[in-house]
């Protein structure tokens, strides 16, 4: 009979081993990418327009620009919508079969493959609403994909706030919305931002939806309005790694992957700093 303490040690050892293996795989992948891609990264690579005929004479600036433009639009559409939906579900909606069904549907949508969202965006936004293949269609498609993450994380953050906070605010004469805005949200926003980071990072790494809603491999100009098509780093990496005939394509794909990882890390770090700012205000 194994003692409880010994079982605990075994389980903790297994969890530690799983963590070490996961981190080790991540280090190997990043090391492989850096090995093949670091040599192509220079100022020309980062700041020049793409040269389709000779990739060594151009850079990936249009893809970087398009990815940043994409991130701004996704955040603008998904984060406020997801947070307001979570506020309604947690603070206003009464418990019942319908609300439970909505919550289950939201959690199931988080596991839907990205290509399904791409087909959805292609059918609804590109054709049904007539937006064509464009940045706007991509924003709405990828925002739809990130919404389940944002809603779920935001609702869990709201649930973590003690009900005594709400009761005390209401007892002092505040309205329900004043209670949510002044008492609940300041403490819940750090958790809400965490879900937004996960959803946005996932969206920026997706390729399949971009194939269907507006991403292109080569453009001679930068997108200026939401109706324009765009270049994006995930799609650019995919084409270079799988279809381009240049002998330098793999190195340039690895270099673009380093830039994409750095870009996602920088955006996530910025949102973490915002979360930290709000977390400092939380006193309970």
N, C-alpha and C positions, 0 to 999 in steps of 0.2 A: 504494500500500500504506500503510494507516494504521498509524502506530507504536503500540506498546503503551501508551506514556505518553498519547498523544492519545486512544486508546480509553478509557483510564481516566478522563480528564477528561470525555469525552462521557457515560460511564455515571454518573459522580458528578453531573454537571449534570442528567441526566434524573432521578436519584433526588432531588436537591435540588428540582427543579421539581415532582415528584410530592408531596413533603412540603409545599411552599408552597401548592399547589393544595388539598390536603387540609385544611390549617389554615385557608386562606382560606374554603373552603366551610363549615367548622365555625363560623368567626367570623360569617359572613353569617347562618347559621341561628340562632345564639344572639342576634345583634343583632336579628334580626326578632322573635324571641320576647320579648326585653327591651322592644323598642319598643312592642309591643301589650299586654304583660302587667304591666310594672312599675307602672303607674298604679293597679292594683287591689290591690296588696299593701300591707296595713296590719295592725294588730294584730287587728282584727275578722276580716279574711280568714283569718288564721292560727289564731285561737283559738276561733272560733264554730262552732256546729253548722250544718250545711247547711240552707238555707231553700229548699225545692223550688218554692214558688210565686213567690217574689221572690228571685232569687239575690243581689241586691245587699244584702239584709238578713242574709245568713248568711255562713258561711265554710267552709273546707275541712278543719277540724280532724279530723273523722272519717276523711277520706281519708288524712291524714298519719299518724294513729294506726294505721289499718289497714295502711299501707305499712310502718311501723316494726315492727308486730307480725308482718307477713309476713317481713320481713328476718331477725328473730330466729329464727323457725321454720326458714326455709330454711338459715340458717347452722348451726343446731343439727343438722339432719338431714344436710346435704350435706358439710360440711367434715370432721367426724371420719370419716364413712363413706368419703369419697374418699381421705383420707390413709391410712387403714388398708388400703384396697384397693390403693393404690400401693405401700405397704410390702410387702404380700404378693407382688404381681407382681414387684417388683424384688429383694426380699431372700430370699424363700422359694420362689417358683414356679420350677421347673426349665424350661429352654428346651424348646420342642417345638411341634408344630403347633397344639395346643389353646391354648397361651398366646399364640402369635402371632395366632391367630384372635380371641381375646379382645381383644388390643390393637387390632387392626384394627377390630373392632366398636365399641370405645370411641371411637376417633377418628372413625368414621363417624357415631356418635350425636351428636357435637358439631355436625354440620352439618344435623341434622334440623330442619325448620321447627317453630316453637313451637306452631302450631295442631295438629300431630300429637301433641305432648306433651299438649296440652289434651284431645284426643280419648282419648288413652291414660288420662289421669287421670280423665276422665269415666266411661270404661268400667270401669276397675279399682278406683279408690278410691271414687268416688261410688256406683256400682251394685254391683260385685262384693263389695267389702268393707263396703258399706252405710254409708259415712261421710256420705253426703249432700253437698250443696253447703255447704262449710264451710271454715274456716281450715285445719283438719287436712288435708283433701283438697288444698287449694292448696299447703300446705307440702310435702307428699309429691310432688305433681306438679312443682312448680318445683325442688325438690331433685333430682328425677330428671333434669331438664333441665340442671342445673348440674354434676352428677356427672362427665360426661365431661371438662369443662374442669378440674375439680379433680384428677381422677385423672391426666390427662395431664401437667399442670404439676407435680404432686407427684412423679410417677415420673421426669420429667426432672430435677427438683431432686435426687432421690436418686442418679440416675446421675452427676451432676456431682461427687459426693463421691469422692475417690480411694480405690481399693481398699486402698491401703496403710494407711489409717485403720482399716479393718475388720481387716486382718491383724495390725496391731500390737495392737489390743484383744484379739483372740482369742488371740494369743501370750502375753499377760499373764494369761490364765486367765478372761477374761470370757466369759459365755455369749453366744449369738447375739442374744437379746433385749436383754441388757445392752449389747452393742455397738451395736445399733440405737438404743436409748433414750439412752445416754450419749454416744455418739461420733458417730453418723450424723445423727440427728434435729436436734440443736442447730445443725448447719451447713446442713441441708436446709430447715428451717422457713421461712426468708425466701422461697425459691423456691416453696414450697408455698402460702404466703399470697398470693403474686402470682396464682397460678391461681385461688385462692378469690375474690380481688377481682374478677377478670374475670367469673367465673361469677355471683357475687352481683349485680354491676352489671347484667349482661344480664337476670337474672331479674326484678329490680325494675323494669325498663323494659318488660316484656312485658304485652300486653293480651289476646291471643287465649286463653291458657289460663284467665285469670280469668273470661272470659265463660262458661266451661263448668264450672268447679269451685267457684264460690262468690262471686265478686265481684258487687256490686250497685251501682247508681248512687246510691240514696238509702236511708238507714236513720235512724231516729229515736233510736238508741242506739248506744253503743260496744260492740264485741265484747268479751266477758268470758271466754269459754271457747273452746277449739279447735273446738267443734261449732257455733259461731255463724258466720253469714255476715258479710261485711265490706265496707267501702268501701276502694278503693285508688286512688292518684293516676293510674296509667296508664289504668285503666278510666274514671275520672272525666273525664280529659282527652279521651278518645275520644268519650264521649257529648256533652260540651259542644261539641266541635269539629264534630261531624257530625250530631247529632240534636236538640239543644236549640233551642227556638224563641226564646229571649230575645235581644234585641239586644245584650246584654252577654256573651253566651255565649263568643264568640271571645276577648274580652279576659280572661275568667275562665279559659278553657282555657290561654291563654298564661301567665297568672299561676300557675296550678297547675303548668305545665310548668317554670317557673323554680324553683318549690319542689322539684319532683321532681329536677331537675338538681342543685340545691344539696344535697338530701338524699343522693343517690347520691355526690356529691363528698365530703360530710362522712363518710359511712360508709367510703368508700375511703381518705380521709385518715387516719381512725382506724386502719384495718388497715395502712396504710403505716407509721404510727408504731410499731405492734407489730412489723412486719417489720424496721424500722430498729433497734429494741431488740435483736432476736435477731441481726441482722447485726453489731452492735458486738461481740458475744461471739465471733464467728467469727475465729479467728486461724490462718490458713494461706495 
